[in-house]
Amino acid sequence: MISVKNVLVLLAVAFTAYLAARGLSWTGPVAQPLVVVIALVFYLATTWLCIFWEPASTRSTPQTGAAGAGAAAASAGADGDPKALAEGIRGPVPLPAIAQVLALACAVIVPSAISVAVGAASRTEPFATWYLGGIGALMTIVMVRRRPWTAWTGIVALTVASMVWMGPLNALALGLVGSIVWVTCAQLLVFSMDRAARDTSRLTRLQRAASGWQTSQVVRQRERRVQVQKALAVAGPVLTRTVAHAGRLTDADRLEARIAEGKLRDEMRGPRLLDDAVRAELERARRRGANVTVLDEGGLDGVDEEQLGVIRAQLADALRSAASDRLYIRTSPDERVAVTVVGRSPSVGGPSDEDSVDLWLEIPHPGRA
C-alpha cells in the first residue's frame, strides 16, 4: 500500500544509503578498507533502526508513524521541505533508549574510525567526509524522534571528532554546518508541529463544545415548540370560548379552565411522570374537585423508559383509588423510593383543624425495593 509514510521511509532509507555509499567510492588509497566497511554497516544498521524501531506498546496505537517522521527528517534535511514532517503531527513516538545509545556510539565511533581507516592523506576526500552528512542525518532523525538532548550530544561529538581529524575550517566547509542546520531545522519543525497539534486539539474541543451548545439549543427549541403545541391544544379551546363569551364563563367553563391550567402545570413540572393513564387519572381527580400538585425534582434521572412505565402504572393505580381533597405527587431523592404520593383531606373536627393525611404511598424504584 502506497502512503505518505511509506514514501518518506523509502526516501530516508535511500538518502542515508546514498550518504553511506559515498564512503565506498574510493578515489584514493585506503589504508584499512575493512574498518571502513564495518563503520558503514554499523552506521546503516543504527540509522535504519532509528527510522523503523517503535516500542511494542505503540504499534497497536493508530499513529501516522515515527518511522515516517524520521524519514521525513532525513529527507527534509536535504531539501528543507517542511511538508516532509507533516505526517509527524500525531507522532512520532520517542526513540527507545537502546537506539539512543547506538546513535551516540555511532556519532562517536564512525568519524574517528573512518578518519583512521582512510589515512591522513585522504581525510578531506569526499569518500572520507561522508560521515559529516551521514551523522547529521542520523541526529536529525533522533531529533524528530523526540530526543533533542541525544541529538545535540551527537552533533557535539561529530563536531569535536571532525575538527580534530580534519581541522575546524575543513570540517565547517565540508558539511558540518549543514548537519547543524539540519538538526536545528528539525527541532524547530517538531516544535511547530507540536504547537499545531495543540492548537488543533484546542480548536477541536471548542468545536465540539460549540456543536454541543448548538445541539442543546436545538433540542430546547424543539421542546419549547412541543410545549407550546401542547399548551395550545389544552388551553386553546378554553381561550376561544373565553374570548367568544367576552370573559363571561359558566361553571363548566371555569372547571375546564382549571383543568387546562392543571394539565399545563403537570406538563411543565413533571413530564416524566406522565403517560395517558396518569393524565386521565389526574383529570378525573380534578373533576371531582381535588387540588393536585405534580413535581418532578430530578428523582427519576437515569431511569429508563421500561422502569418509568412500571412507576407510571403504579402511580395511575394509586390515583385511581385516591379520594383525598389534596394530592401531592413528587419524585423522591431516596435511592429506593421513586415517587411519593401524599393525600390530605379536612379532618372531621372542623375547618379550623389542620388537614389530616389520609394517603401516603411510596412507589419504589423497580428492582431496588
C-alpha positions as CSV (number, residue, x, y, z in Angstrom):
1,M,0.0,0.0,0.0
2,I,1.4,3.4,-1.1
3,S,1.1,6.1,1.6
4,V,2.9,9.2,2.6
5,K,4.6,7.4,5.5
6,N,5.9,4.6,3.2
7,V,7.2,7.2,0.7
8,L,9.0,9.1,3.4
9,V,10.5,5.9,4.8
10,L,11.8,5.0,1.4
11,L,13.3,8.4,0.9
12,A,15.0,8.3,4.3
13,V,16.5,4.8,3.6
14,A,17.6,5.9,0.1
15,F,19.1,9.2,1.4
16,T,21.1,7.6,4.2
17,A,22.2,4.7,1.9
18,Y,23.4,7.3,-0.6
19,L,25.5,9.1,2.1
20,A,27.0,5.8,3.2
21,A,27.6,4.7,-0.4
22,R,29.9,7.7,-0.9
23,G,32.2,6.1,1.6
24,L,32.7,3.2,-0.8
25,S,33.5,5.4,-3.8
26,W,37.2,5.3,-3.1
27,T,39.2,7.6,-5.4
28,G,42.4,7.2,-3.5
29,P,44.3,4.6,-1.4
30,V,42.5,3.4,1.8
31,A,44.8,2.1,4.5
32,Q,42.2,-0.1,6.2
33,P,39.2,-0.9,3.9
34,L,37.7,-3.5,6.3
35,V,37.4,-0.8,9.0
36,V,35.6,1.5,6.5
37,V,33.1,-1.3,5.6
38,I,32.4,-2.2,9.2
39,A,31.8,1.5,10.1
40,L,29.4,1.9,7.1
41,V,27.5,-1.2,8.2
42,F,27.3,0.0,11.8
43,Y,26.1,3.4,10.6
44,L,23.4,2.0,8.3
45,A,22.2,-0.5,10.9
46,T,21.9,2.2,13.5
47,T,20.3,4.7,11.2
48,W,17.7,2.3,9.9
49,L,17.0,1.0,13.4
50,C,16.2,4.6,14.5
51,I,13.9,5.0,11.5
52,F,11.9,1.8,11.9
53,W,12.0,0.9,15.6
54,E,8.9,1.8,17.6
55,P,8.2,0.5,21.1
56,A,5.9,-2.5,21.1
57,S,3.4,-0.7,23.2
58,T,2.8,1.9,20.5
59,R,2.5,-0.4,17.5
60,S,-1.2,-1.2,18.2
61,T,-2.0,2.6,18.6
62,P,-3.1,4.4,15.4
63,Q,-0.2,6.6,14.5
64,T,0.9,8.3,11.4
65,G,4.2,6.7,12.3
66,A,7.5,7.5,13.9
67,A,9.3,5.9,11.0
68,G,7.6,8.2,8.6
69,A,8.5,11.2,10.7
70,G,12.1,10.0,11.0
71,A,12.3,9.5,7.3
72,A,10.9,13.0,6.8
73,A,13.6,14.4,8.9
74,A,16.3,12.8,6.9
75,S,14.9,13.9,3.6
76,A,13.9,17.3,4.9
77,G,17.5,17.9,5.8
78,A,18.4,17.7,2.1
79,D,15.7,19.9,0.6
80,G,14.3,21.9,3.5
81,D,10.8,20.9,2.7
82,P,8.6,21.2,5.9
83,K,5.9,19.2,4.4
84,A,8.1,16.1,4.8
85,L,7.4,16.2,8.5
86,A,3.7,16.9,8.3
87,E,2.9,13.3,9.0
88,G,4.5,13.5,12.4
89,I,1.9,15.8,13.8
90,R,0.2,12.8,15.6
91,G,3.6,11.1,16.2
92,P,6.3,10.4,16.2
93,V,6.9,8.3,19.3
94,P,10.1,8.9,21.3
95,L,13.1,6.8,20.3
96,P,13.9,3.9,22.7
97,A,16.9,4.2,25.0
98,I,18.9,1.4,23.3
99,A,18.6,3.2,19.9
100,Q,19.7,6.4,21.6
101,V,22.8,4.7,22.9
102,L,23.6,3.2,19.5
103,A,23.1,6.6,17.8
104,L,25.5,8.3,20.2
105,A,28.0,5.4,19.8
106,C,27.8,5.9,16.0
107,A,28.4,9.6,16.3
108,V,31.5,9.0,18.4
109,I,33.0,5.9,16.7
110,V,32.3,6.3,13.0
111,P,34.1,9.7,12.4
112,S,37.2,8.5,14.1
113,A,37.1,5.0,12.6
114,I,36.7,6.5,9.0
115,S,39.4,9.1,9.6
116,V,41.9,6.5,10.8
117,A,41.0,3.9,8.2
118,V,41.4,6.2,5.1
119,G,44.7,7.6,6.3
120,A,45.9,11.2,6.9
121,A,46.3,12.0,3.2
122,S,42.6,11.2,2.3
123,R,40.7,12.6,5.3
124,T,39.3,15.5,3.3
125,E,38.3,13.4,0.3
126,P,34.6,13.0,-0.5
127,F,34.7,9.3,0.3
128,A,36.1,10.1,3.8
129,T,33.9,13.1,4.7
130,W,30.6,11.4,4.0
131,Y,30.1,11.0,7.7
132,L,29.6,14.7,8.2
133,G,26.3,14.5,6.4
134,G,25.6,10.9,7.5
135,I,25.8,11.6,11.2
136,G,23.9,14.8,10.7
137,A,21.1,12.9,9.1
138,L,21.1,10.4,11.9
139,M,21.0,13.1,14.5
140,T,18.1,14.8,12.6
141,I,16.2,11.5,12.8
142,V,16.9,11.3,16.5
143,M,15.7,14.9,17.0
144,V,12.4,14.1,15.2
145,R,12.0,11.0,17.4
146,R,11.8,13.5,20.3
147,R,15.3,13.0,21.7
148,P,16.8,16.5,21.5
149,W,19.5,16.1,24.1
150,T,20.7,12.9,22.4
151,A,20.7,14.7,19.0
152,W,22.7,17.7,20.2
153,T,25.1,15.5,22.1
154,G,25.7,13.6,18.9
155,I,26.3,16.8,17.0
156,V,28.8,17.9,19.6
157,A,30.6,14.6,19.3
158,L,30.6,14.9,15.5
159,T,31.9,18.5,15.7
160,V,34.8,17.6,18.0
161,A,35.8,14.5,16.0
162,S,35.7,16.2,12.6
163,M,37.6,19.2,13.8
164,V,40.2,17.1,15.4
165,W,40.8,14.9,12.4
166,M,40.5,17.4,9.5
167,G,40.7,20.8,11.2
168,P,38.0,23.3,12.1
169,L,37.9,25.1,8.7
170,N,37.8,22.0,6.6
171,A,35.1,20.5,8.9
172,L,32.9,23.6,8.6
173,A,33.4,23.8,4.8
174,L,32.8,20.2,4.0
175,G,29.4,19.7,5.7
176,L,29.4,20.2,9.4
177,V,27.5,23.5,9.1
178,G,24.8,21.7,7.1
179,S,24.4,19.0,9.7
180,I,24.0,21.6,12.4
181,V,21.4,23.4,10.3
182,W,19.5,20.1,9.7
183,V,19.2,19.3,13.4
184,T,18.2,22.9,14.2
185,C,15.5,22.9,11.5
186,A,14.3,19.5,12.7
187,Q,13.9,20.8,16.2
188,L,12.0,23.9,15.0
189,L,9.7,21.7,12.8
190,V,9.0,19.4,15.7
191,F,8.2,22.3,18.0
192,S,5.9,23.8,15.3
193,M,4.1,20.6,14.7
194,D,3.6,20.0,18.4
195,R,2.2,23.5,18.7
196,A,0.0,22.9,15.7
197,A,-1.3,19.7,17.3
198,R,-2.1,21.5,20.5
199,D,-3.9,24.2,18.6
200,T,-5.8,21.6,16.6
201,S,-6.8,19.8,19.7
202,R,-7.9,23.0,21.3
203,L,-9.9,24.0,18.3
204,T,-11.5,20.5,18.1
205,R,-12.6,20.8,21.8
206,L,-14.0,24.3,21.1
207,Q,-15.8,23.0,18.0
208,R,-17.3,20.1,20.0
209,A,-18.4,22.5,22.7
210,A,-20.0,24.8,20.2
211,S,-21.7,21.9,18.5
212,G,-22.9,20.6,21.8
213,W,-24.3,24.0,22.7
214,Q,-25.9,24.4,19.3
215,T,-27.5,20.9,19.7
216,S,-28.8,21.7,23.1
217,Q,-30.3,24.9,21.8
218,V,-32.0,23.0,19.0
219,V,-33.3,20.4,21.5
220,R,-34.6,23.2,23.8
221,Q,-36.3,25.0,20.9
222,R,-37.9,21.7,19.9
223,E,-39.0,21.1,23.4
224,R,-40.4,24.6,23.6
225,R,-42.3,24.1,20.4
226,V,-43.7,20.8,21.7
227,Q,-44.8,22.5,24.9
228,V,-46.4,25.4,23.0
229,Q,-48.3,23.0,20.9
230,K,-49.4,21.1,23.9
231,A,-50.4,24.3,25.6
232,L,-52.4,25.4,22.5
233,A,-54.1,22.0,22.3
234,V,-55.1,22.2,26.0
235,A,-55.8,25.8,26.5
236,G,-56.8,26.8,23.0
237,P,-60.5,25.7,23.3
238,V,-60.9,27.3,26.7
239,L,-59.3,30.6,25.5
240,T,-61.5,30.5,22.4
241,R,-64.7,30.2,24.5
242,T,-63.5,32.9,26.9
243,V,-63.0,35.3,24.0
244,A,-66.2,34.3,22.4
245,H,-68.2,35.0,25.6
246,A,-66.3,38.2,26.5
247,G,-65.0,36.6,29.7
248,R,-68.4,35.5,31.0
249,L,-67.9,31.9,31.8
250,T,-70.2,29.3,33.1
251,D,-69.3,27.0,36.0
252,A,-68.5,24.3,33.5
253,D,-66.2,26.6,31.5
254,R,-64.4,27.6,34.8
255,L,-63.9,23.9,35.6
256,E,-62.5,23.3,32.1
257,A,-60.2,26.3,32.6
258,R,-58.9,25.0,35.9
259,I,-58.4,21.5,34.4
260,A,-56.5,23.1,31.5
261,E,-54.3,25.0,33.9
262,G,-53.6,21.9,35.9
263,K,-52.6,20.0,32.7
264,L,-50.2,22.7,31.7
265,R,-48.6,22.7,35.1
266,D,-48.3,18.9,35.0
267,E,-46.6,19.0,31.6
268,M,-44.1,21.7,32.8
269,R,-43.4,20.4,36.3
270,G,-43.4,16.6,35.9
271,P,-43.4,15.4,32.3
272,R,-41.5,12.2,33.1
273,L,-44.3,11.1,35.5
274,L,-47.0,11.4,32.8
275,D,-48.5,9.0,30.4
276,D,-52.0,8.7,29.1
277,A,-53.2,6.7,32.1
278,V,-51.7,9.1,34.6
279,R,-53.1,12.1,32.7
280,A,-56.6,10.6,32.7
281,E,-56.5,9.9,36.5
282,L,-55.2,13.4,37.2
283,E,-58.0,14.9,35.2
284,R,-60.5,12.6,36.9
285,A,-59.2,13.8,40.3
286,R,-59.5,17.4,39.4
287,R,-63.0,17.0,38.0
288,R,-64.2,15.6,41.4
289,G,-62.7,18.8,43.0
290,A,-59.3,17.6,44.2
291,N,-56.4,20.0,44.2
292,V,-53.5,18.1,42.6
293,T,-49.8,19.1,42.6
294,V,-47.2,17.2,40.5
295,L,-43.5,17.9,40.9
296,D,-40.5,16.1,39.3
297,E,-37.4,17.4,41.1
298,G,-34.9,15.1,39.4
299,G,-35.5,11.9,41.3
300,L,-36.1,10.0,38.0
301,D,-32.8,10.9,36.3
302,G,-31.2,7.9,34.8
303,V,-34.4,5.8,34.9
304,D,-35.0,4.1,31.6
305,E,-38.4,4.0,29.8
306,E,-39.2,0.5,30.9
307,Q,-38.8,1.3,34.6
308,L,-40.7,4.6,34.0
309,G,-43.6,2.6,32.6
310,V,-43.7,0.5,35.8
311,I,-43.6,3.6,38.0
312,R,-46.4,5.3,36.0
313,A,-48.6,2.3,36.1
314,Q,-48.3,2.2,39.9
315,L,-49.0,5.9,40.1
316,A,-52.1,5.6,38.0
317,D,-53.4,2.8,40.2
318,A,-52.7,5.0,43.3
319,L,-54.6,7.9,41.8
320,R,-57.5,5.7,40.7
321,S,-58.2,4.7,44.3
322,A,-57.4,8.1,45.9
323,A,-60.2,10.1,47.4
324,S,-58.2,12.9,49.1
325,D,-59.1,16.6,48.6
326,R,-55.4,17.5,48.1
327,L,-52.9,15.3,46.3
328,Y,-49.2,15.9,46.3
329,I,-47.2,13.8,43.8
330,R,-43.4,14.3,43.7
331,T,-40.3,12.4,42.9
332,S,-38.1,11.3,45.8
333,P,-34.3,11.7,46.2
334,D,-34.2,8.4,48.1
335,E,-32.3,5.7,46.3
336,R,-35.1,3.2,46.9
337,V,-38.2,5.4,46.5
338,A,-39.1,6.7,43.1
339,V,-42.3,8.7,43.7
340,T,-44.1,9.7,46.9
341,V,-47.9,10.3,46.8
342,V,-49.5,12.1,49.7
343,G,-53.2,12.8,50.1
344,R,-54.7,15.2,52.6
345,S,-58.3,15.9,53.5
346,P,-60.1,18.1,56.1
347,S,-60.3,16.3,59.4
348,V,-63.7,15.6,61.0
349,G,-63.1,18.1,63.7
350,G,-63.9,21.1,61.6
351,P,-62.2,23.6,59.2
352,S,-60.1,25.1,62.0
353,D,-58.1,21.9,62.4
354,E,-55.3,21.0,60.1
355,D,-55.9,18.7,57.2
356,S,-55.2,15.1,58.1
357,V,-53.1,12.7,56.0
358,D,-55.3,10.0,54.6
359,L,-53.0,8.7,51.9
360,W,-49.3,8.0,52.0
361,L,-47.7,5.9,49.3
362,E,-44.1,5.3,48.3
363,I,-43.6,3.9,44.8
364,P,-40.2,2.1,44.8
365,H,-37.7,2.0,42.0
366,P,-38.1,-1.2,40.1
367,G,-35.5,-3.7,41.2
368,R,-34.4,-1.6,44.2
369,A,-37.1,-2.3,46.7
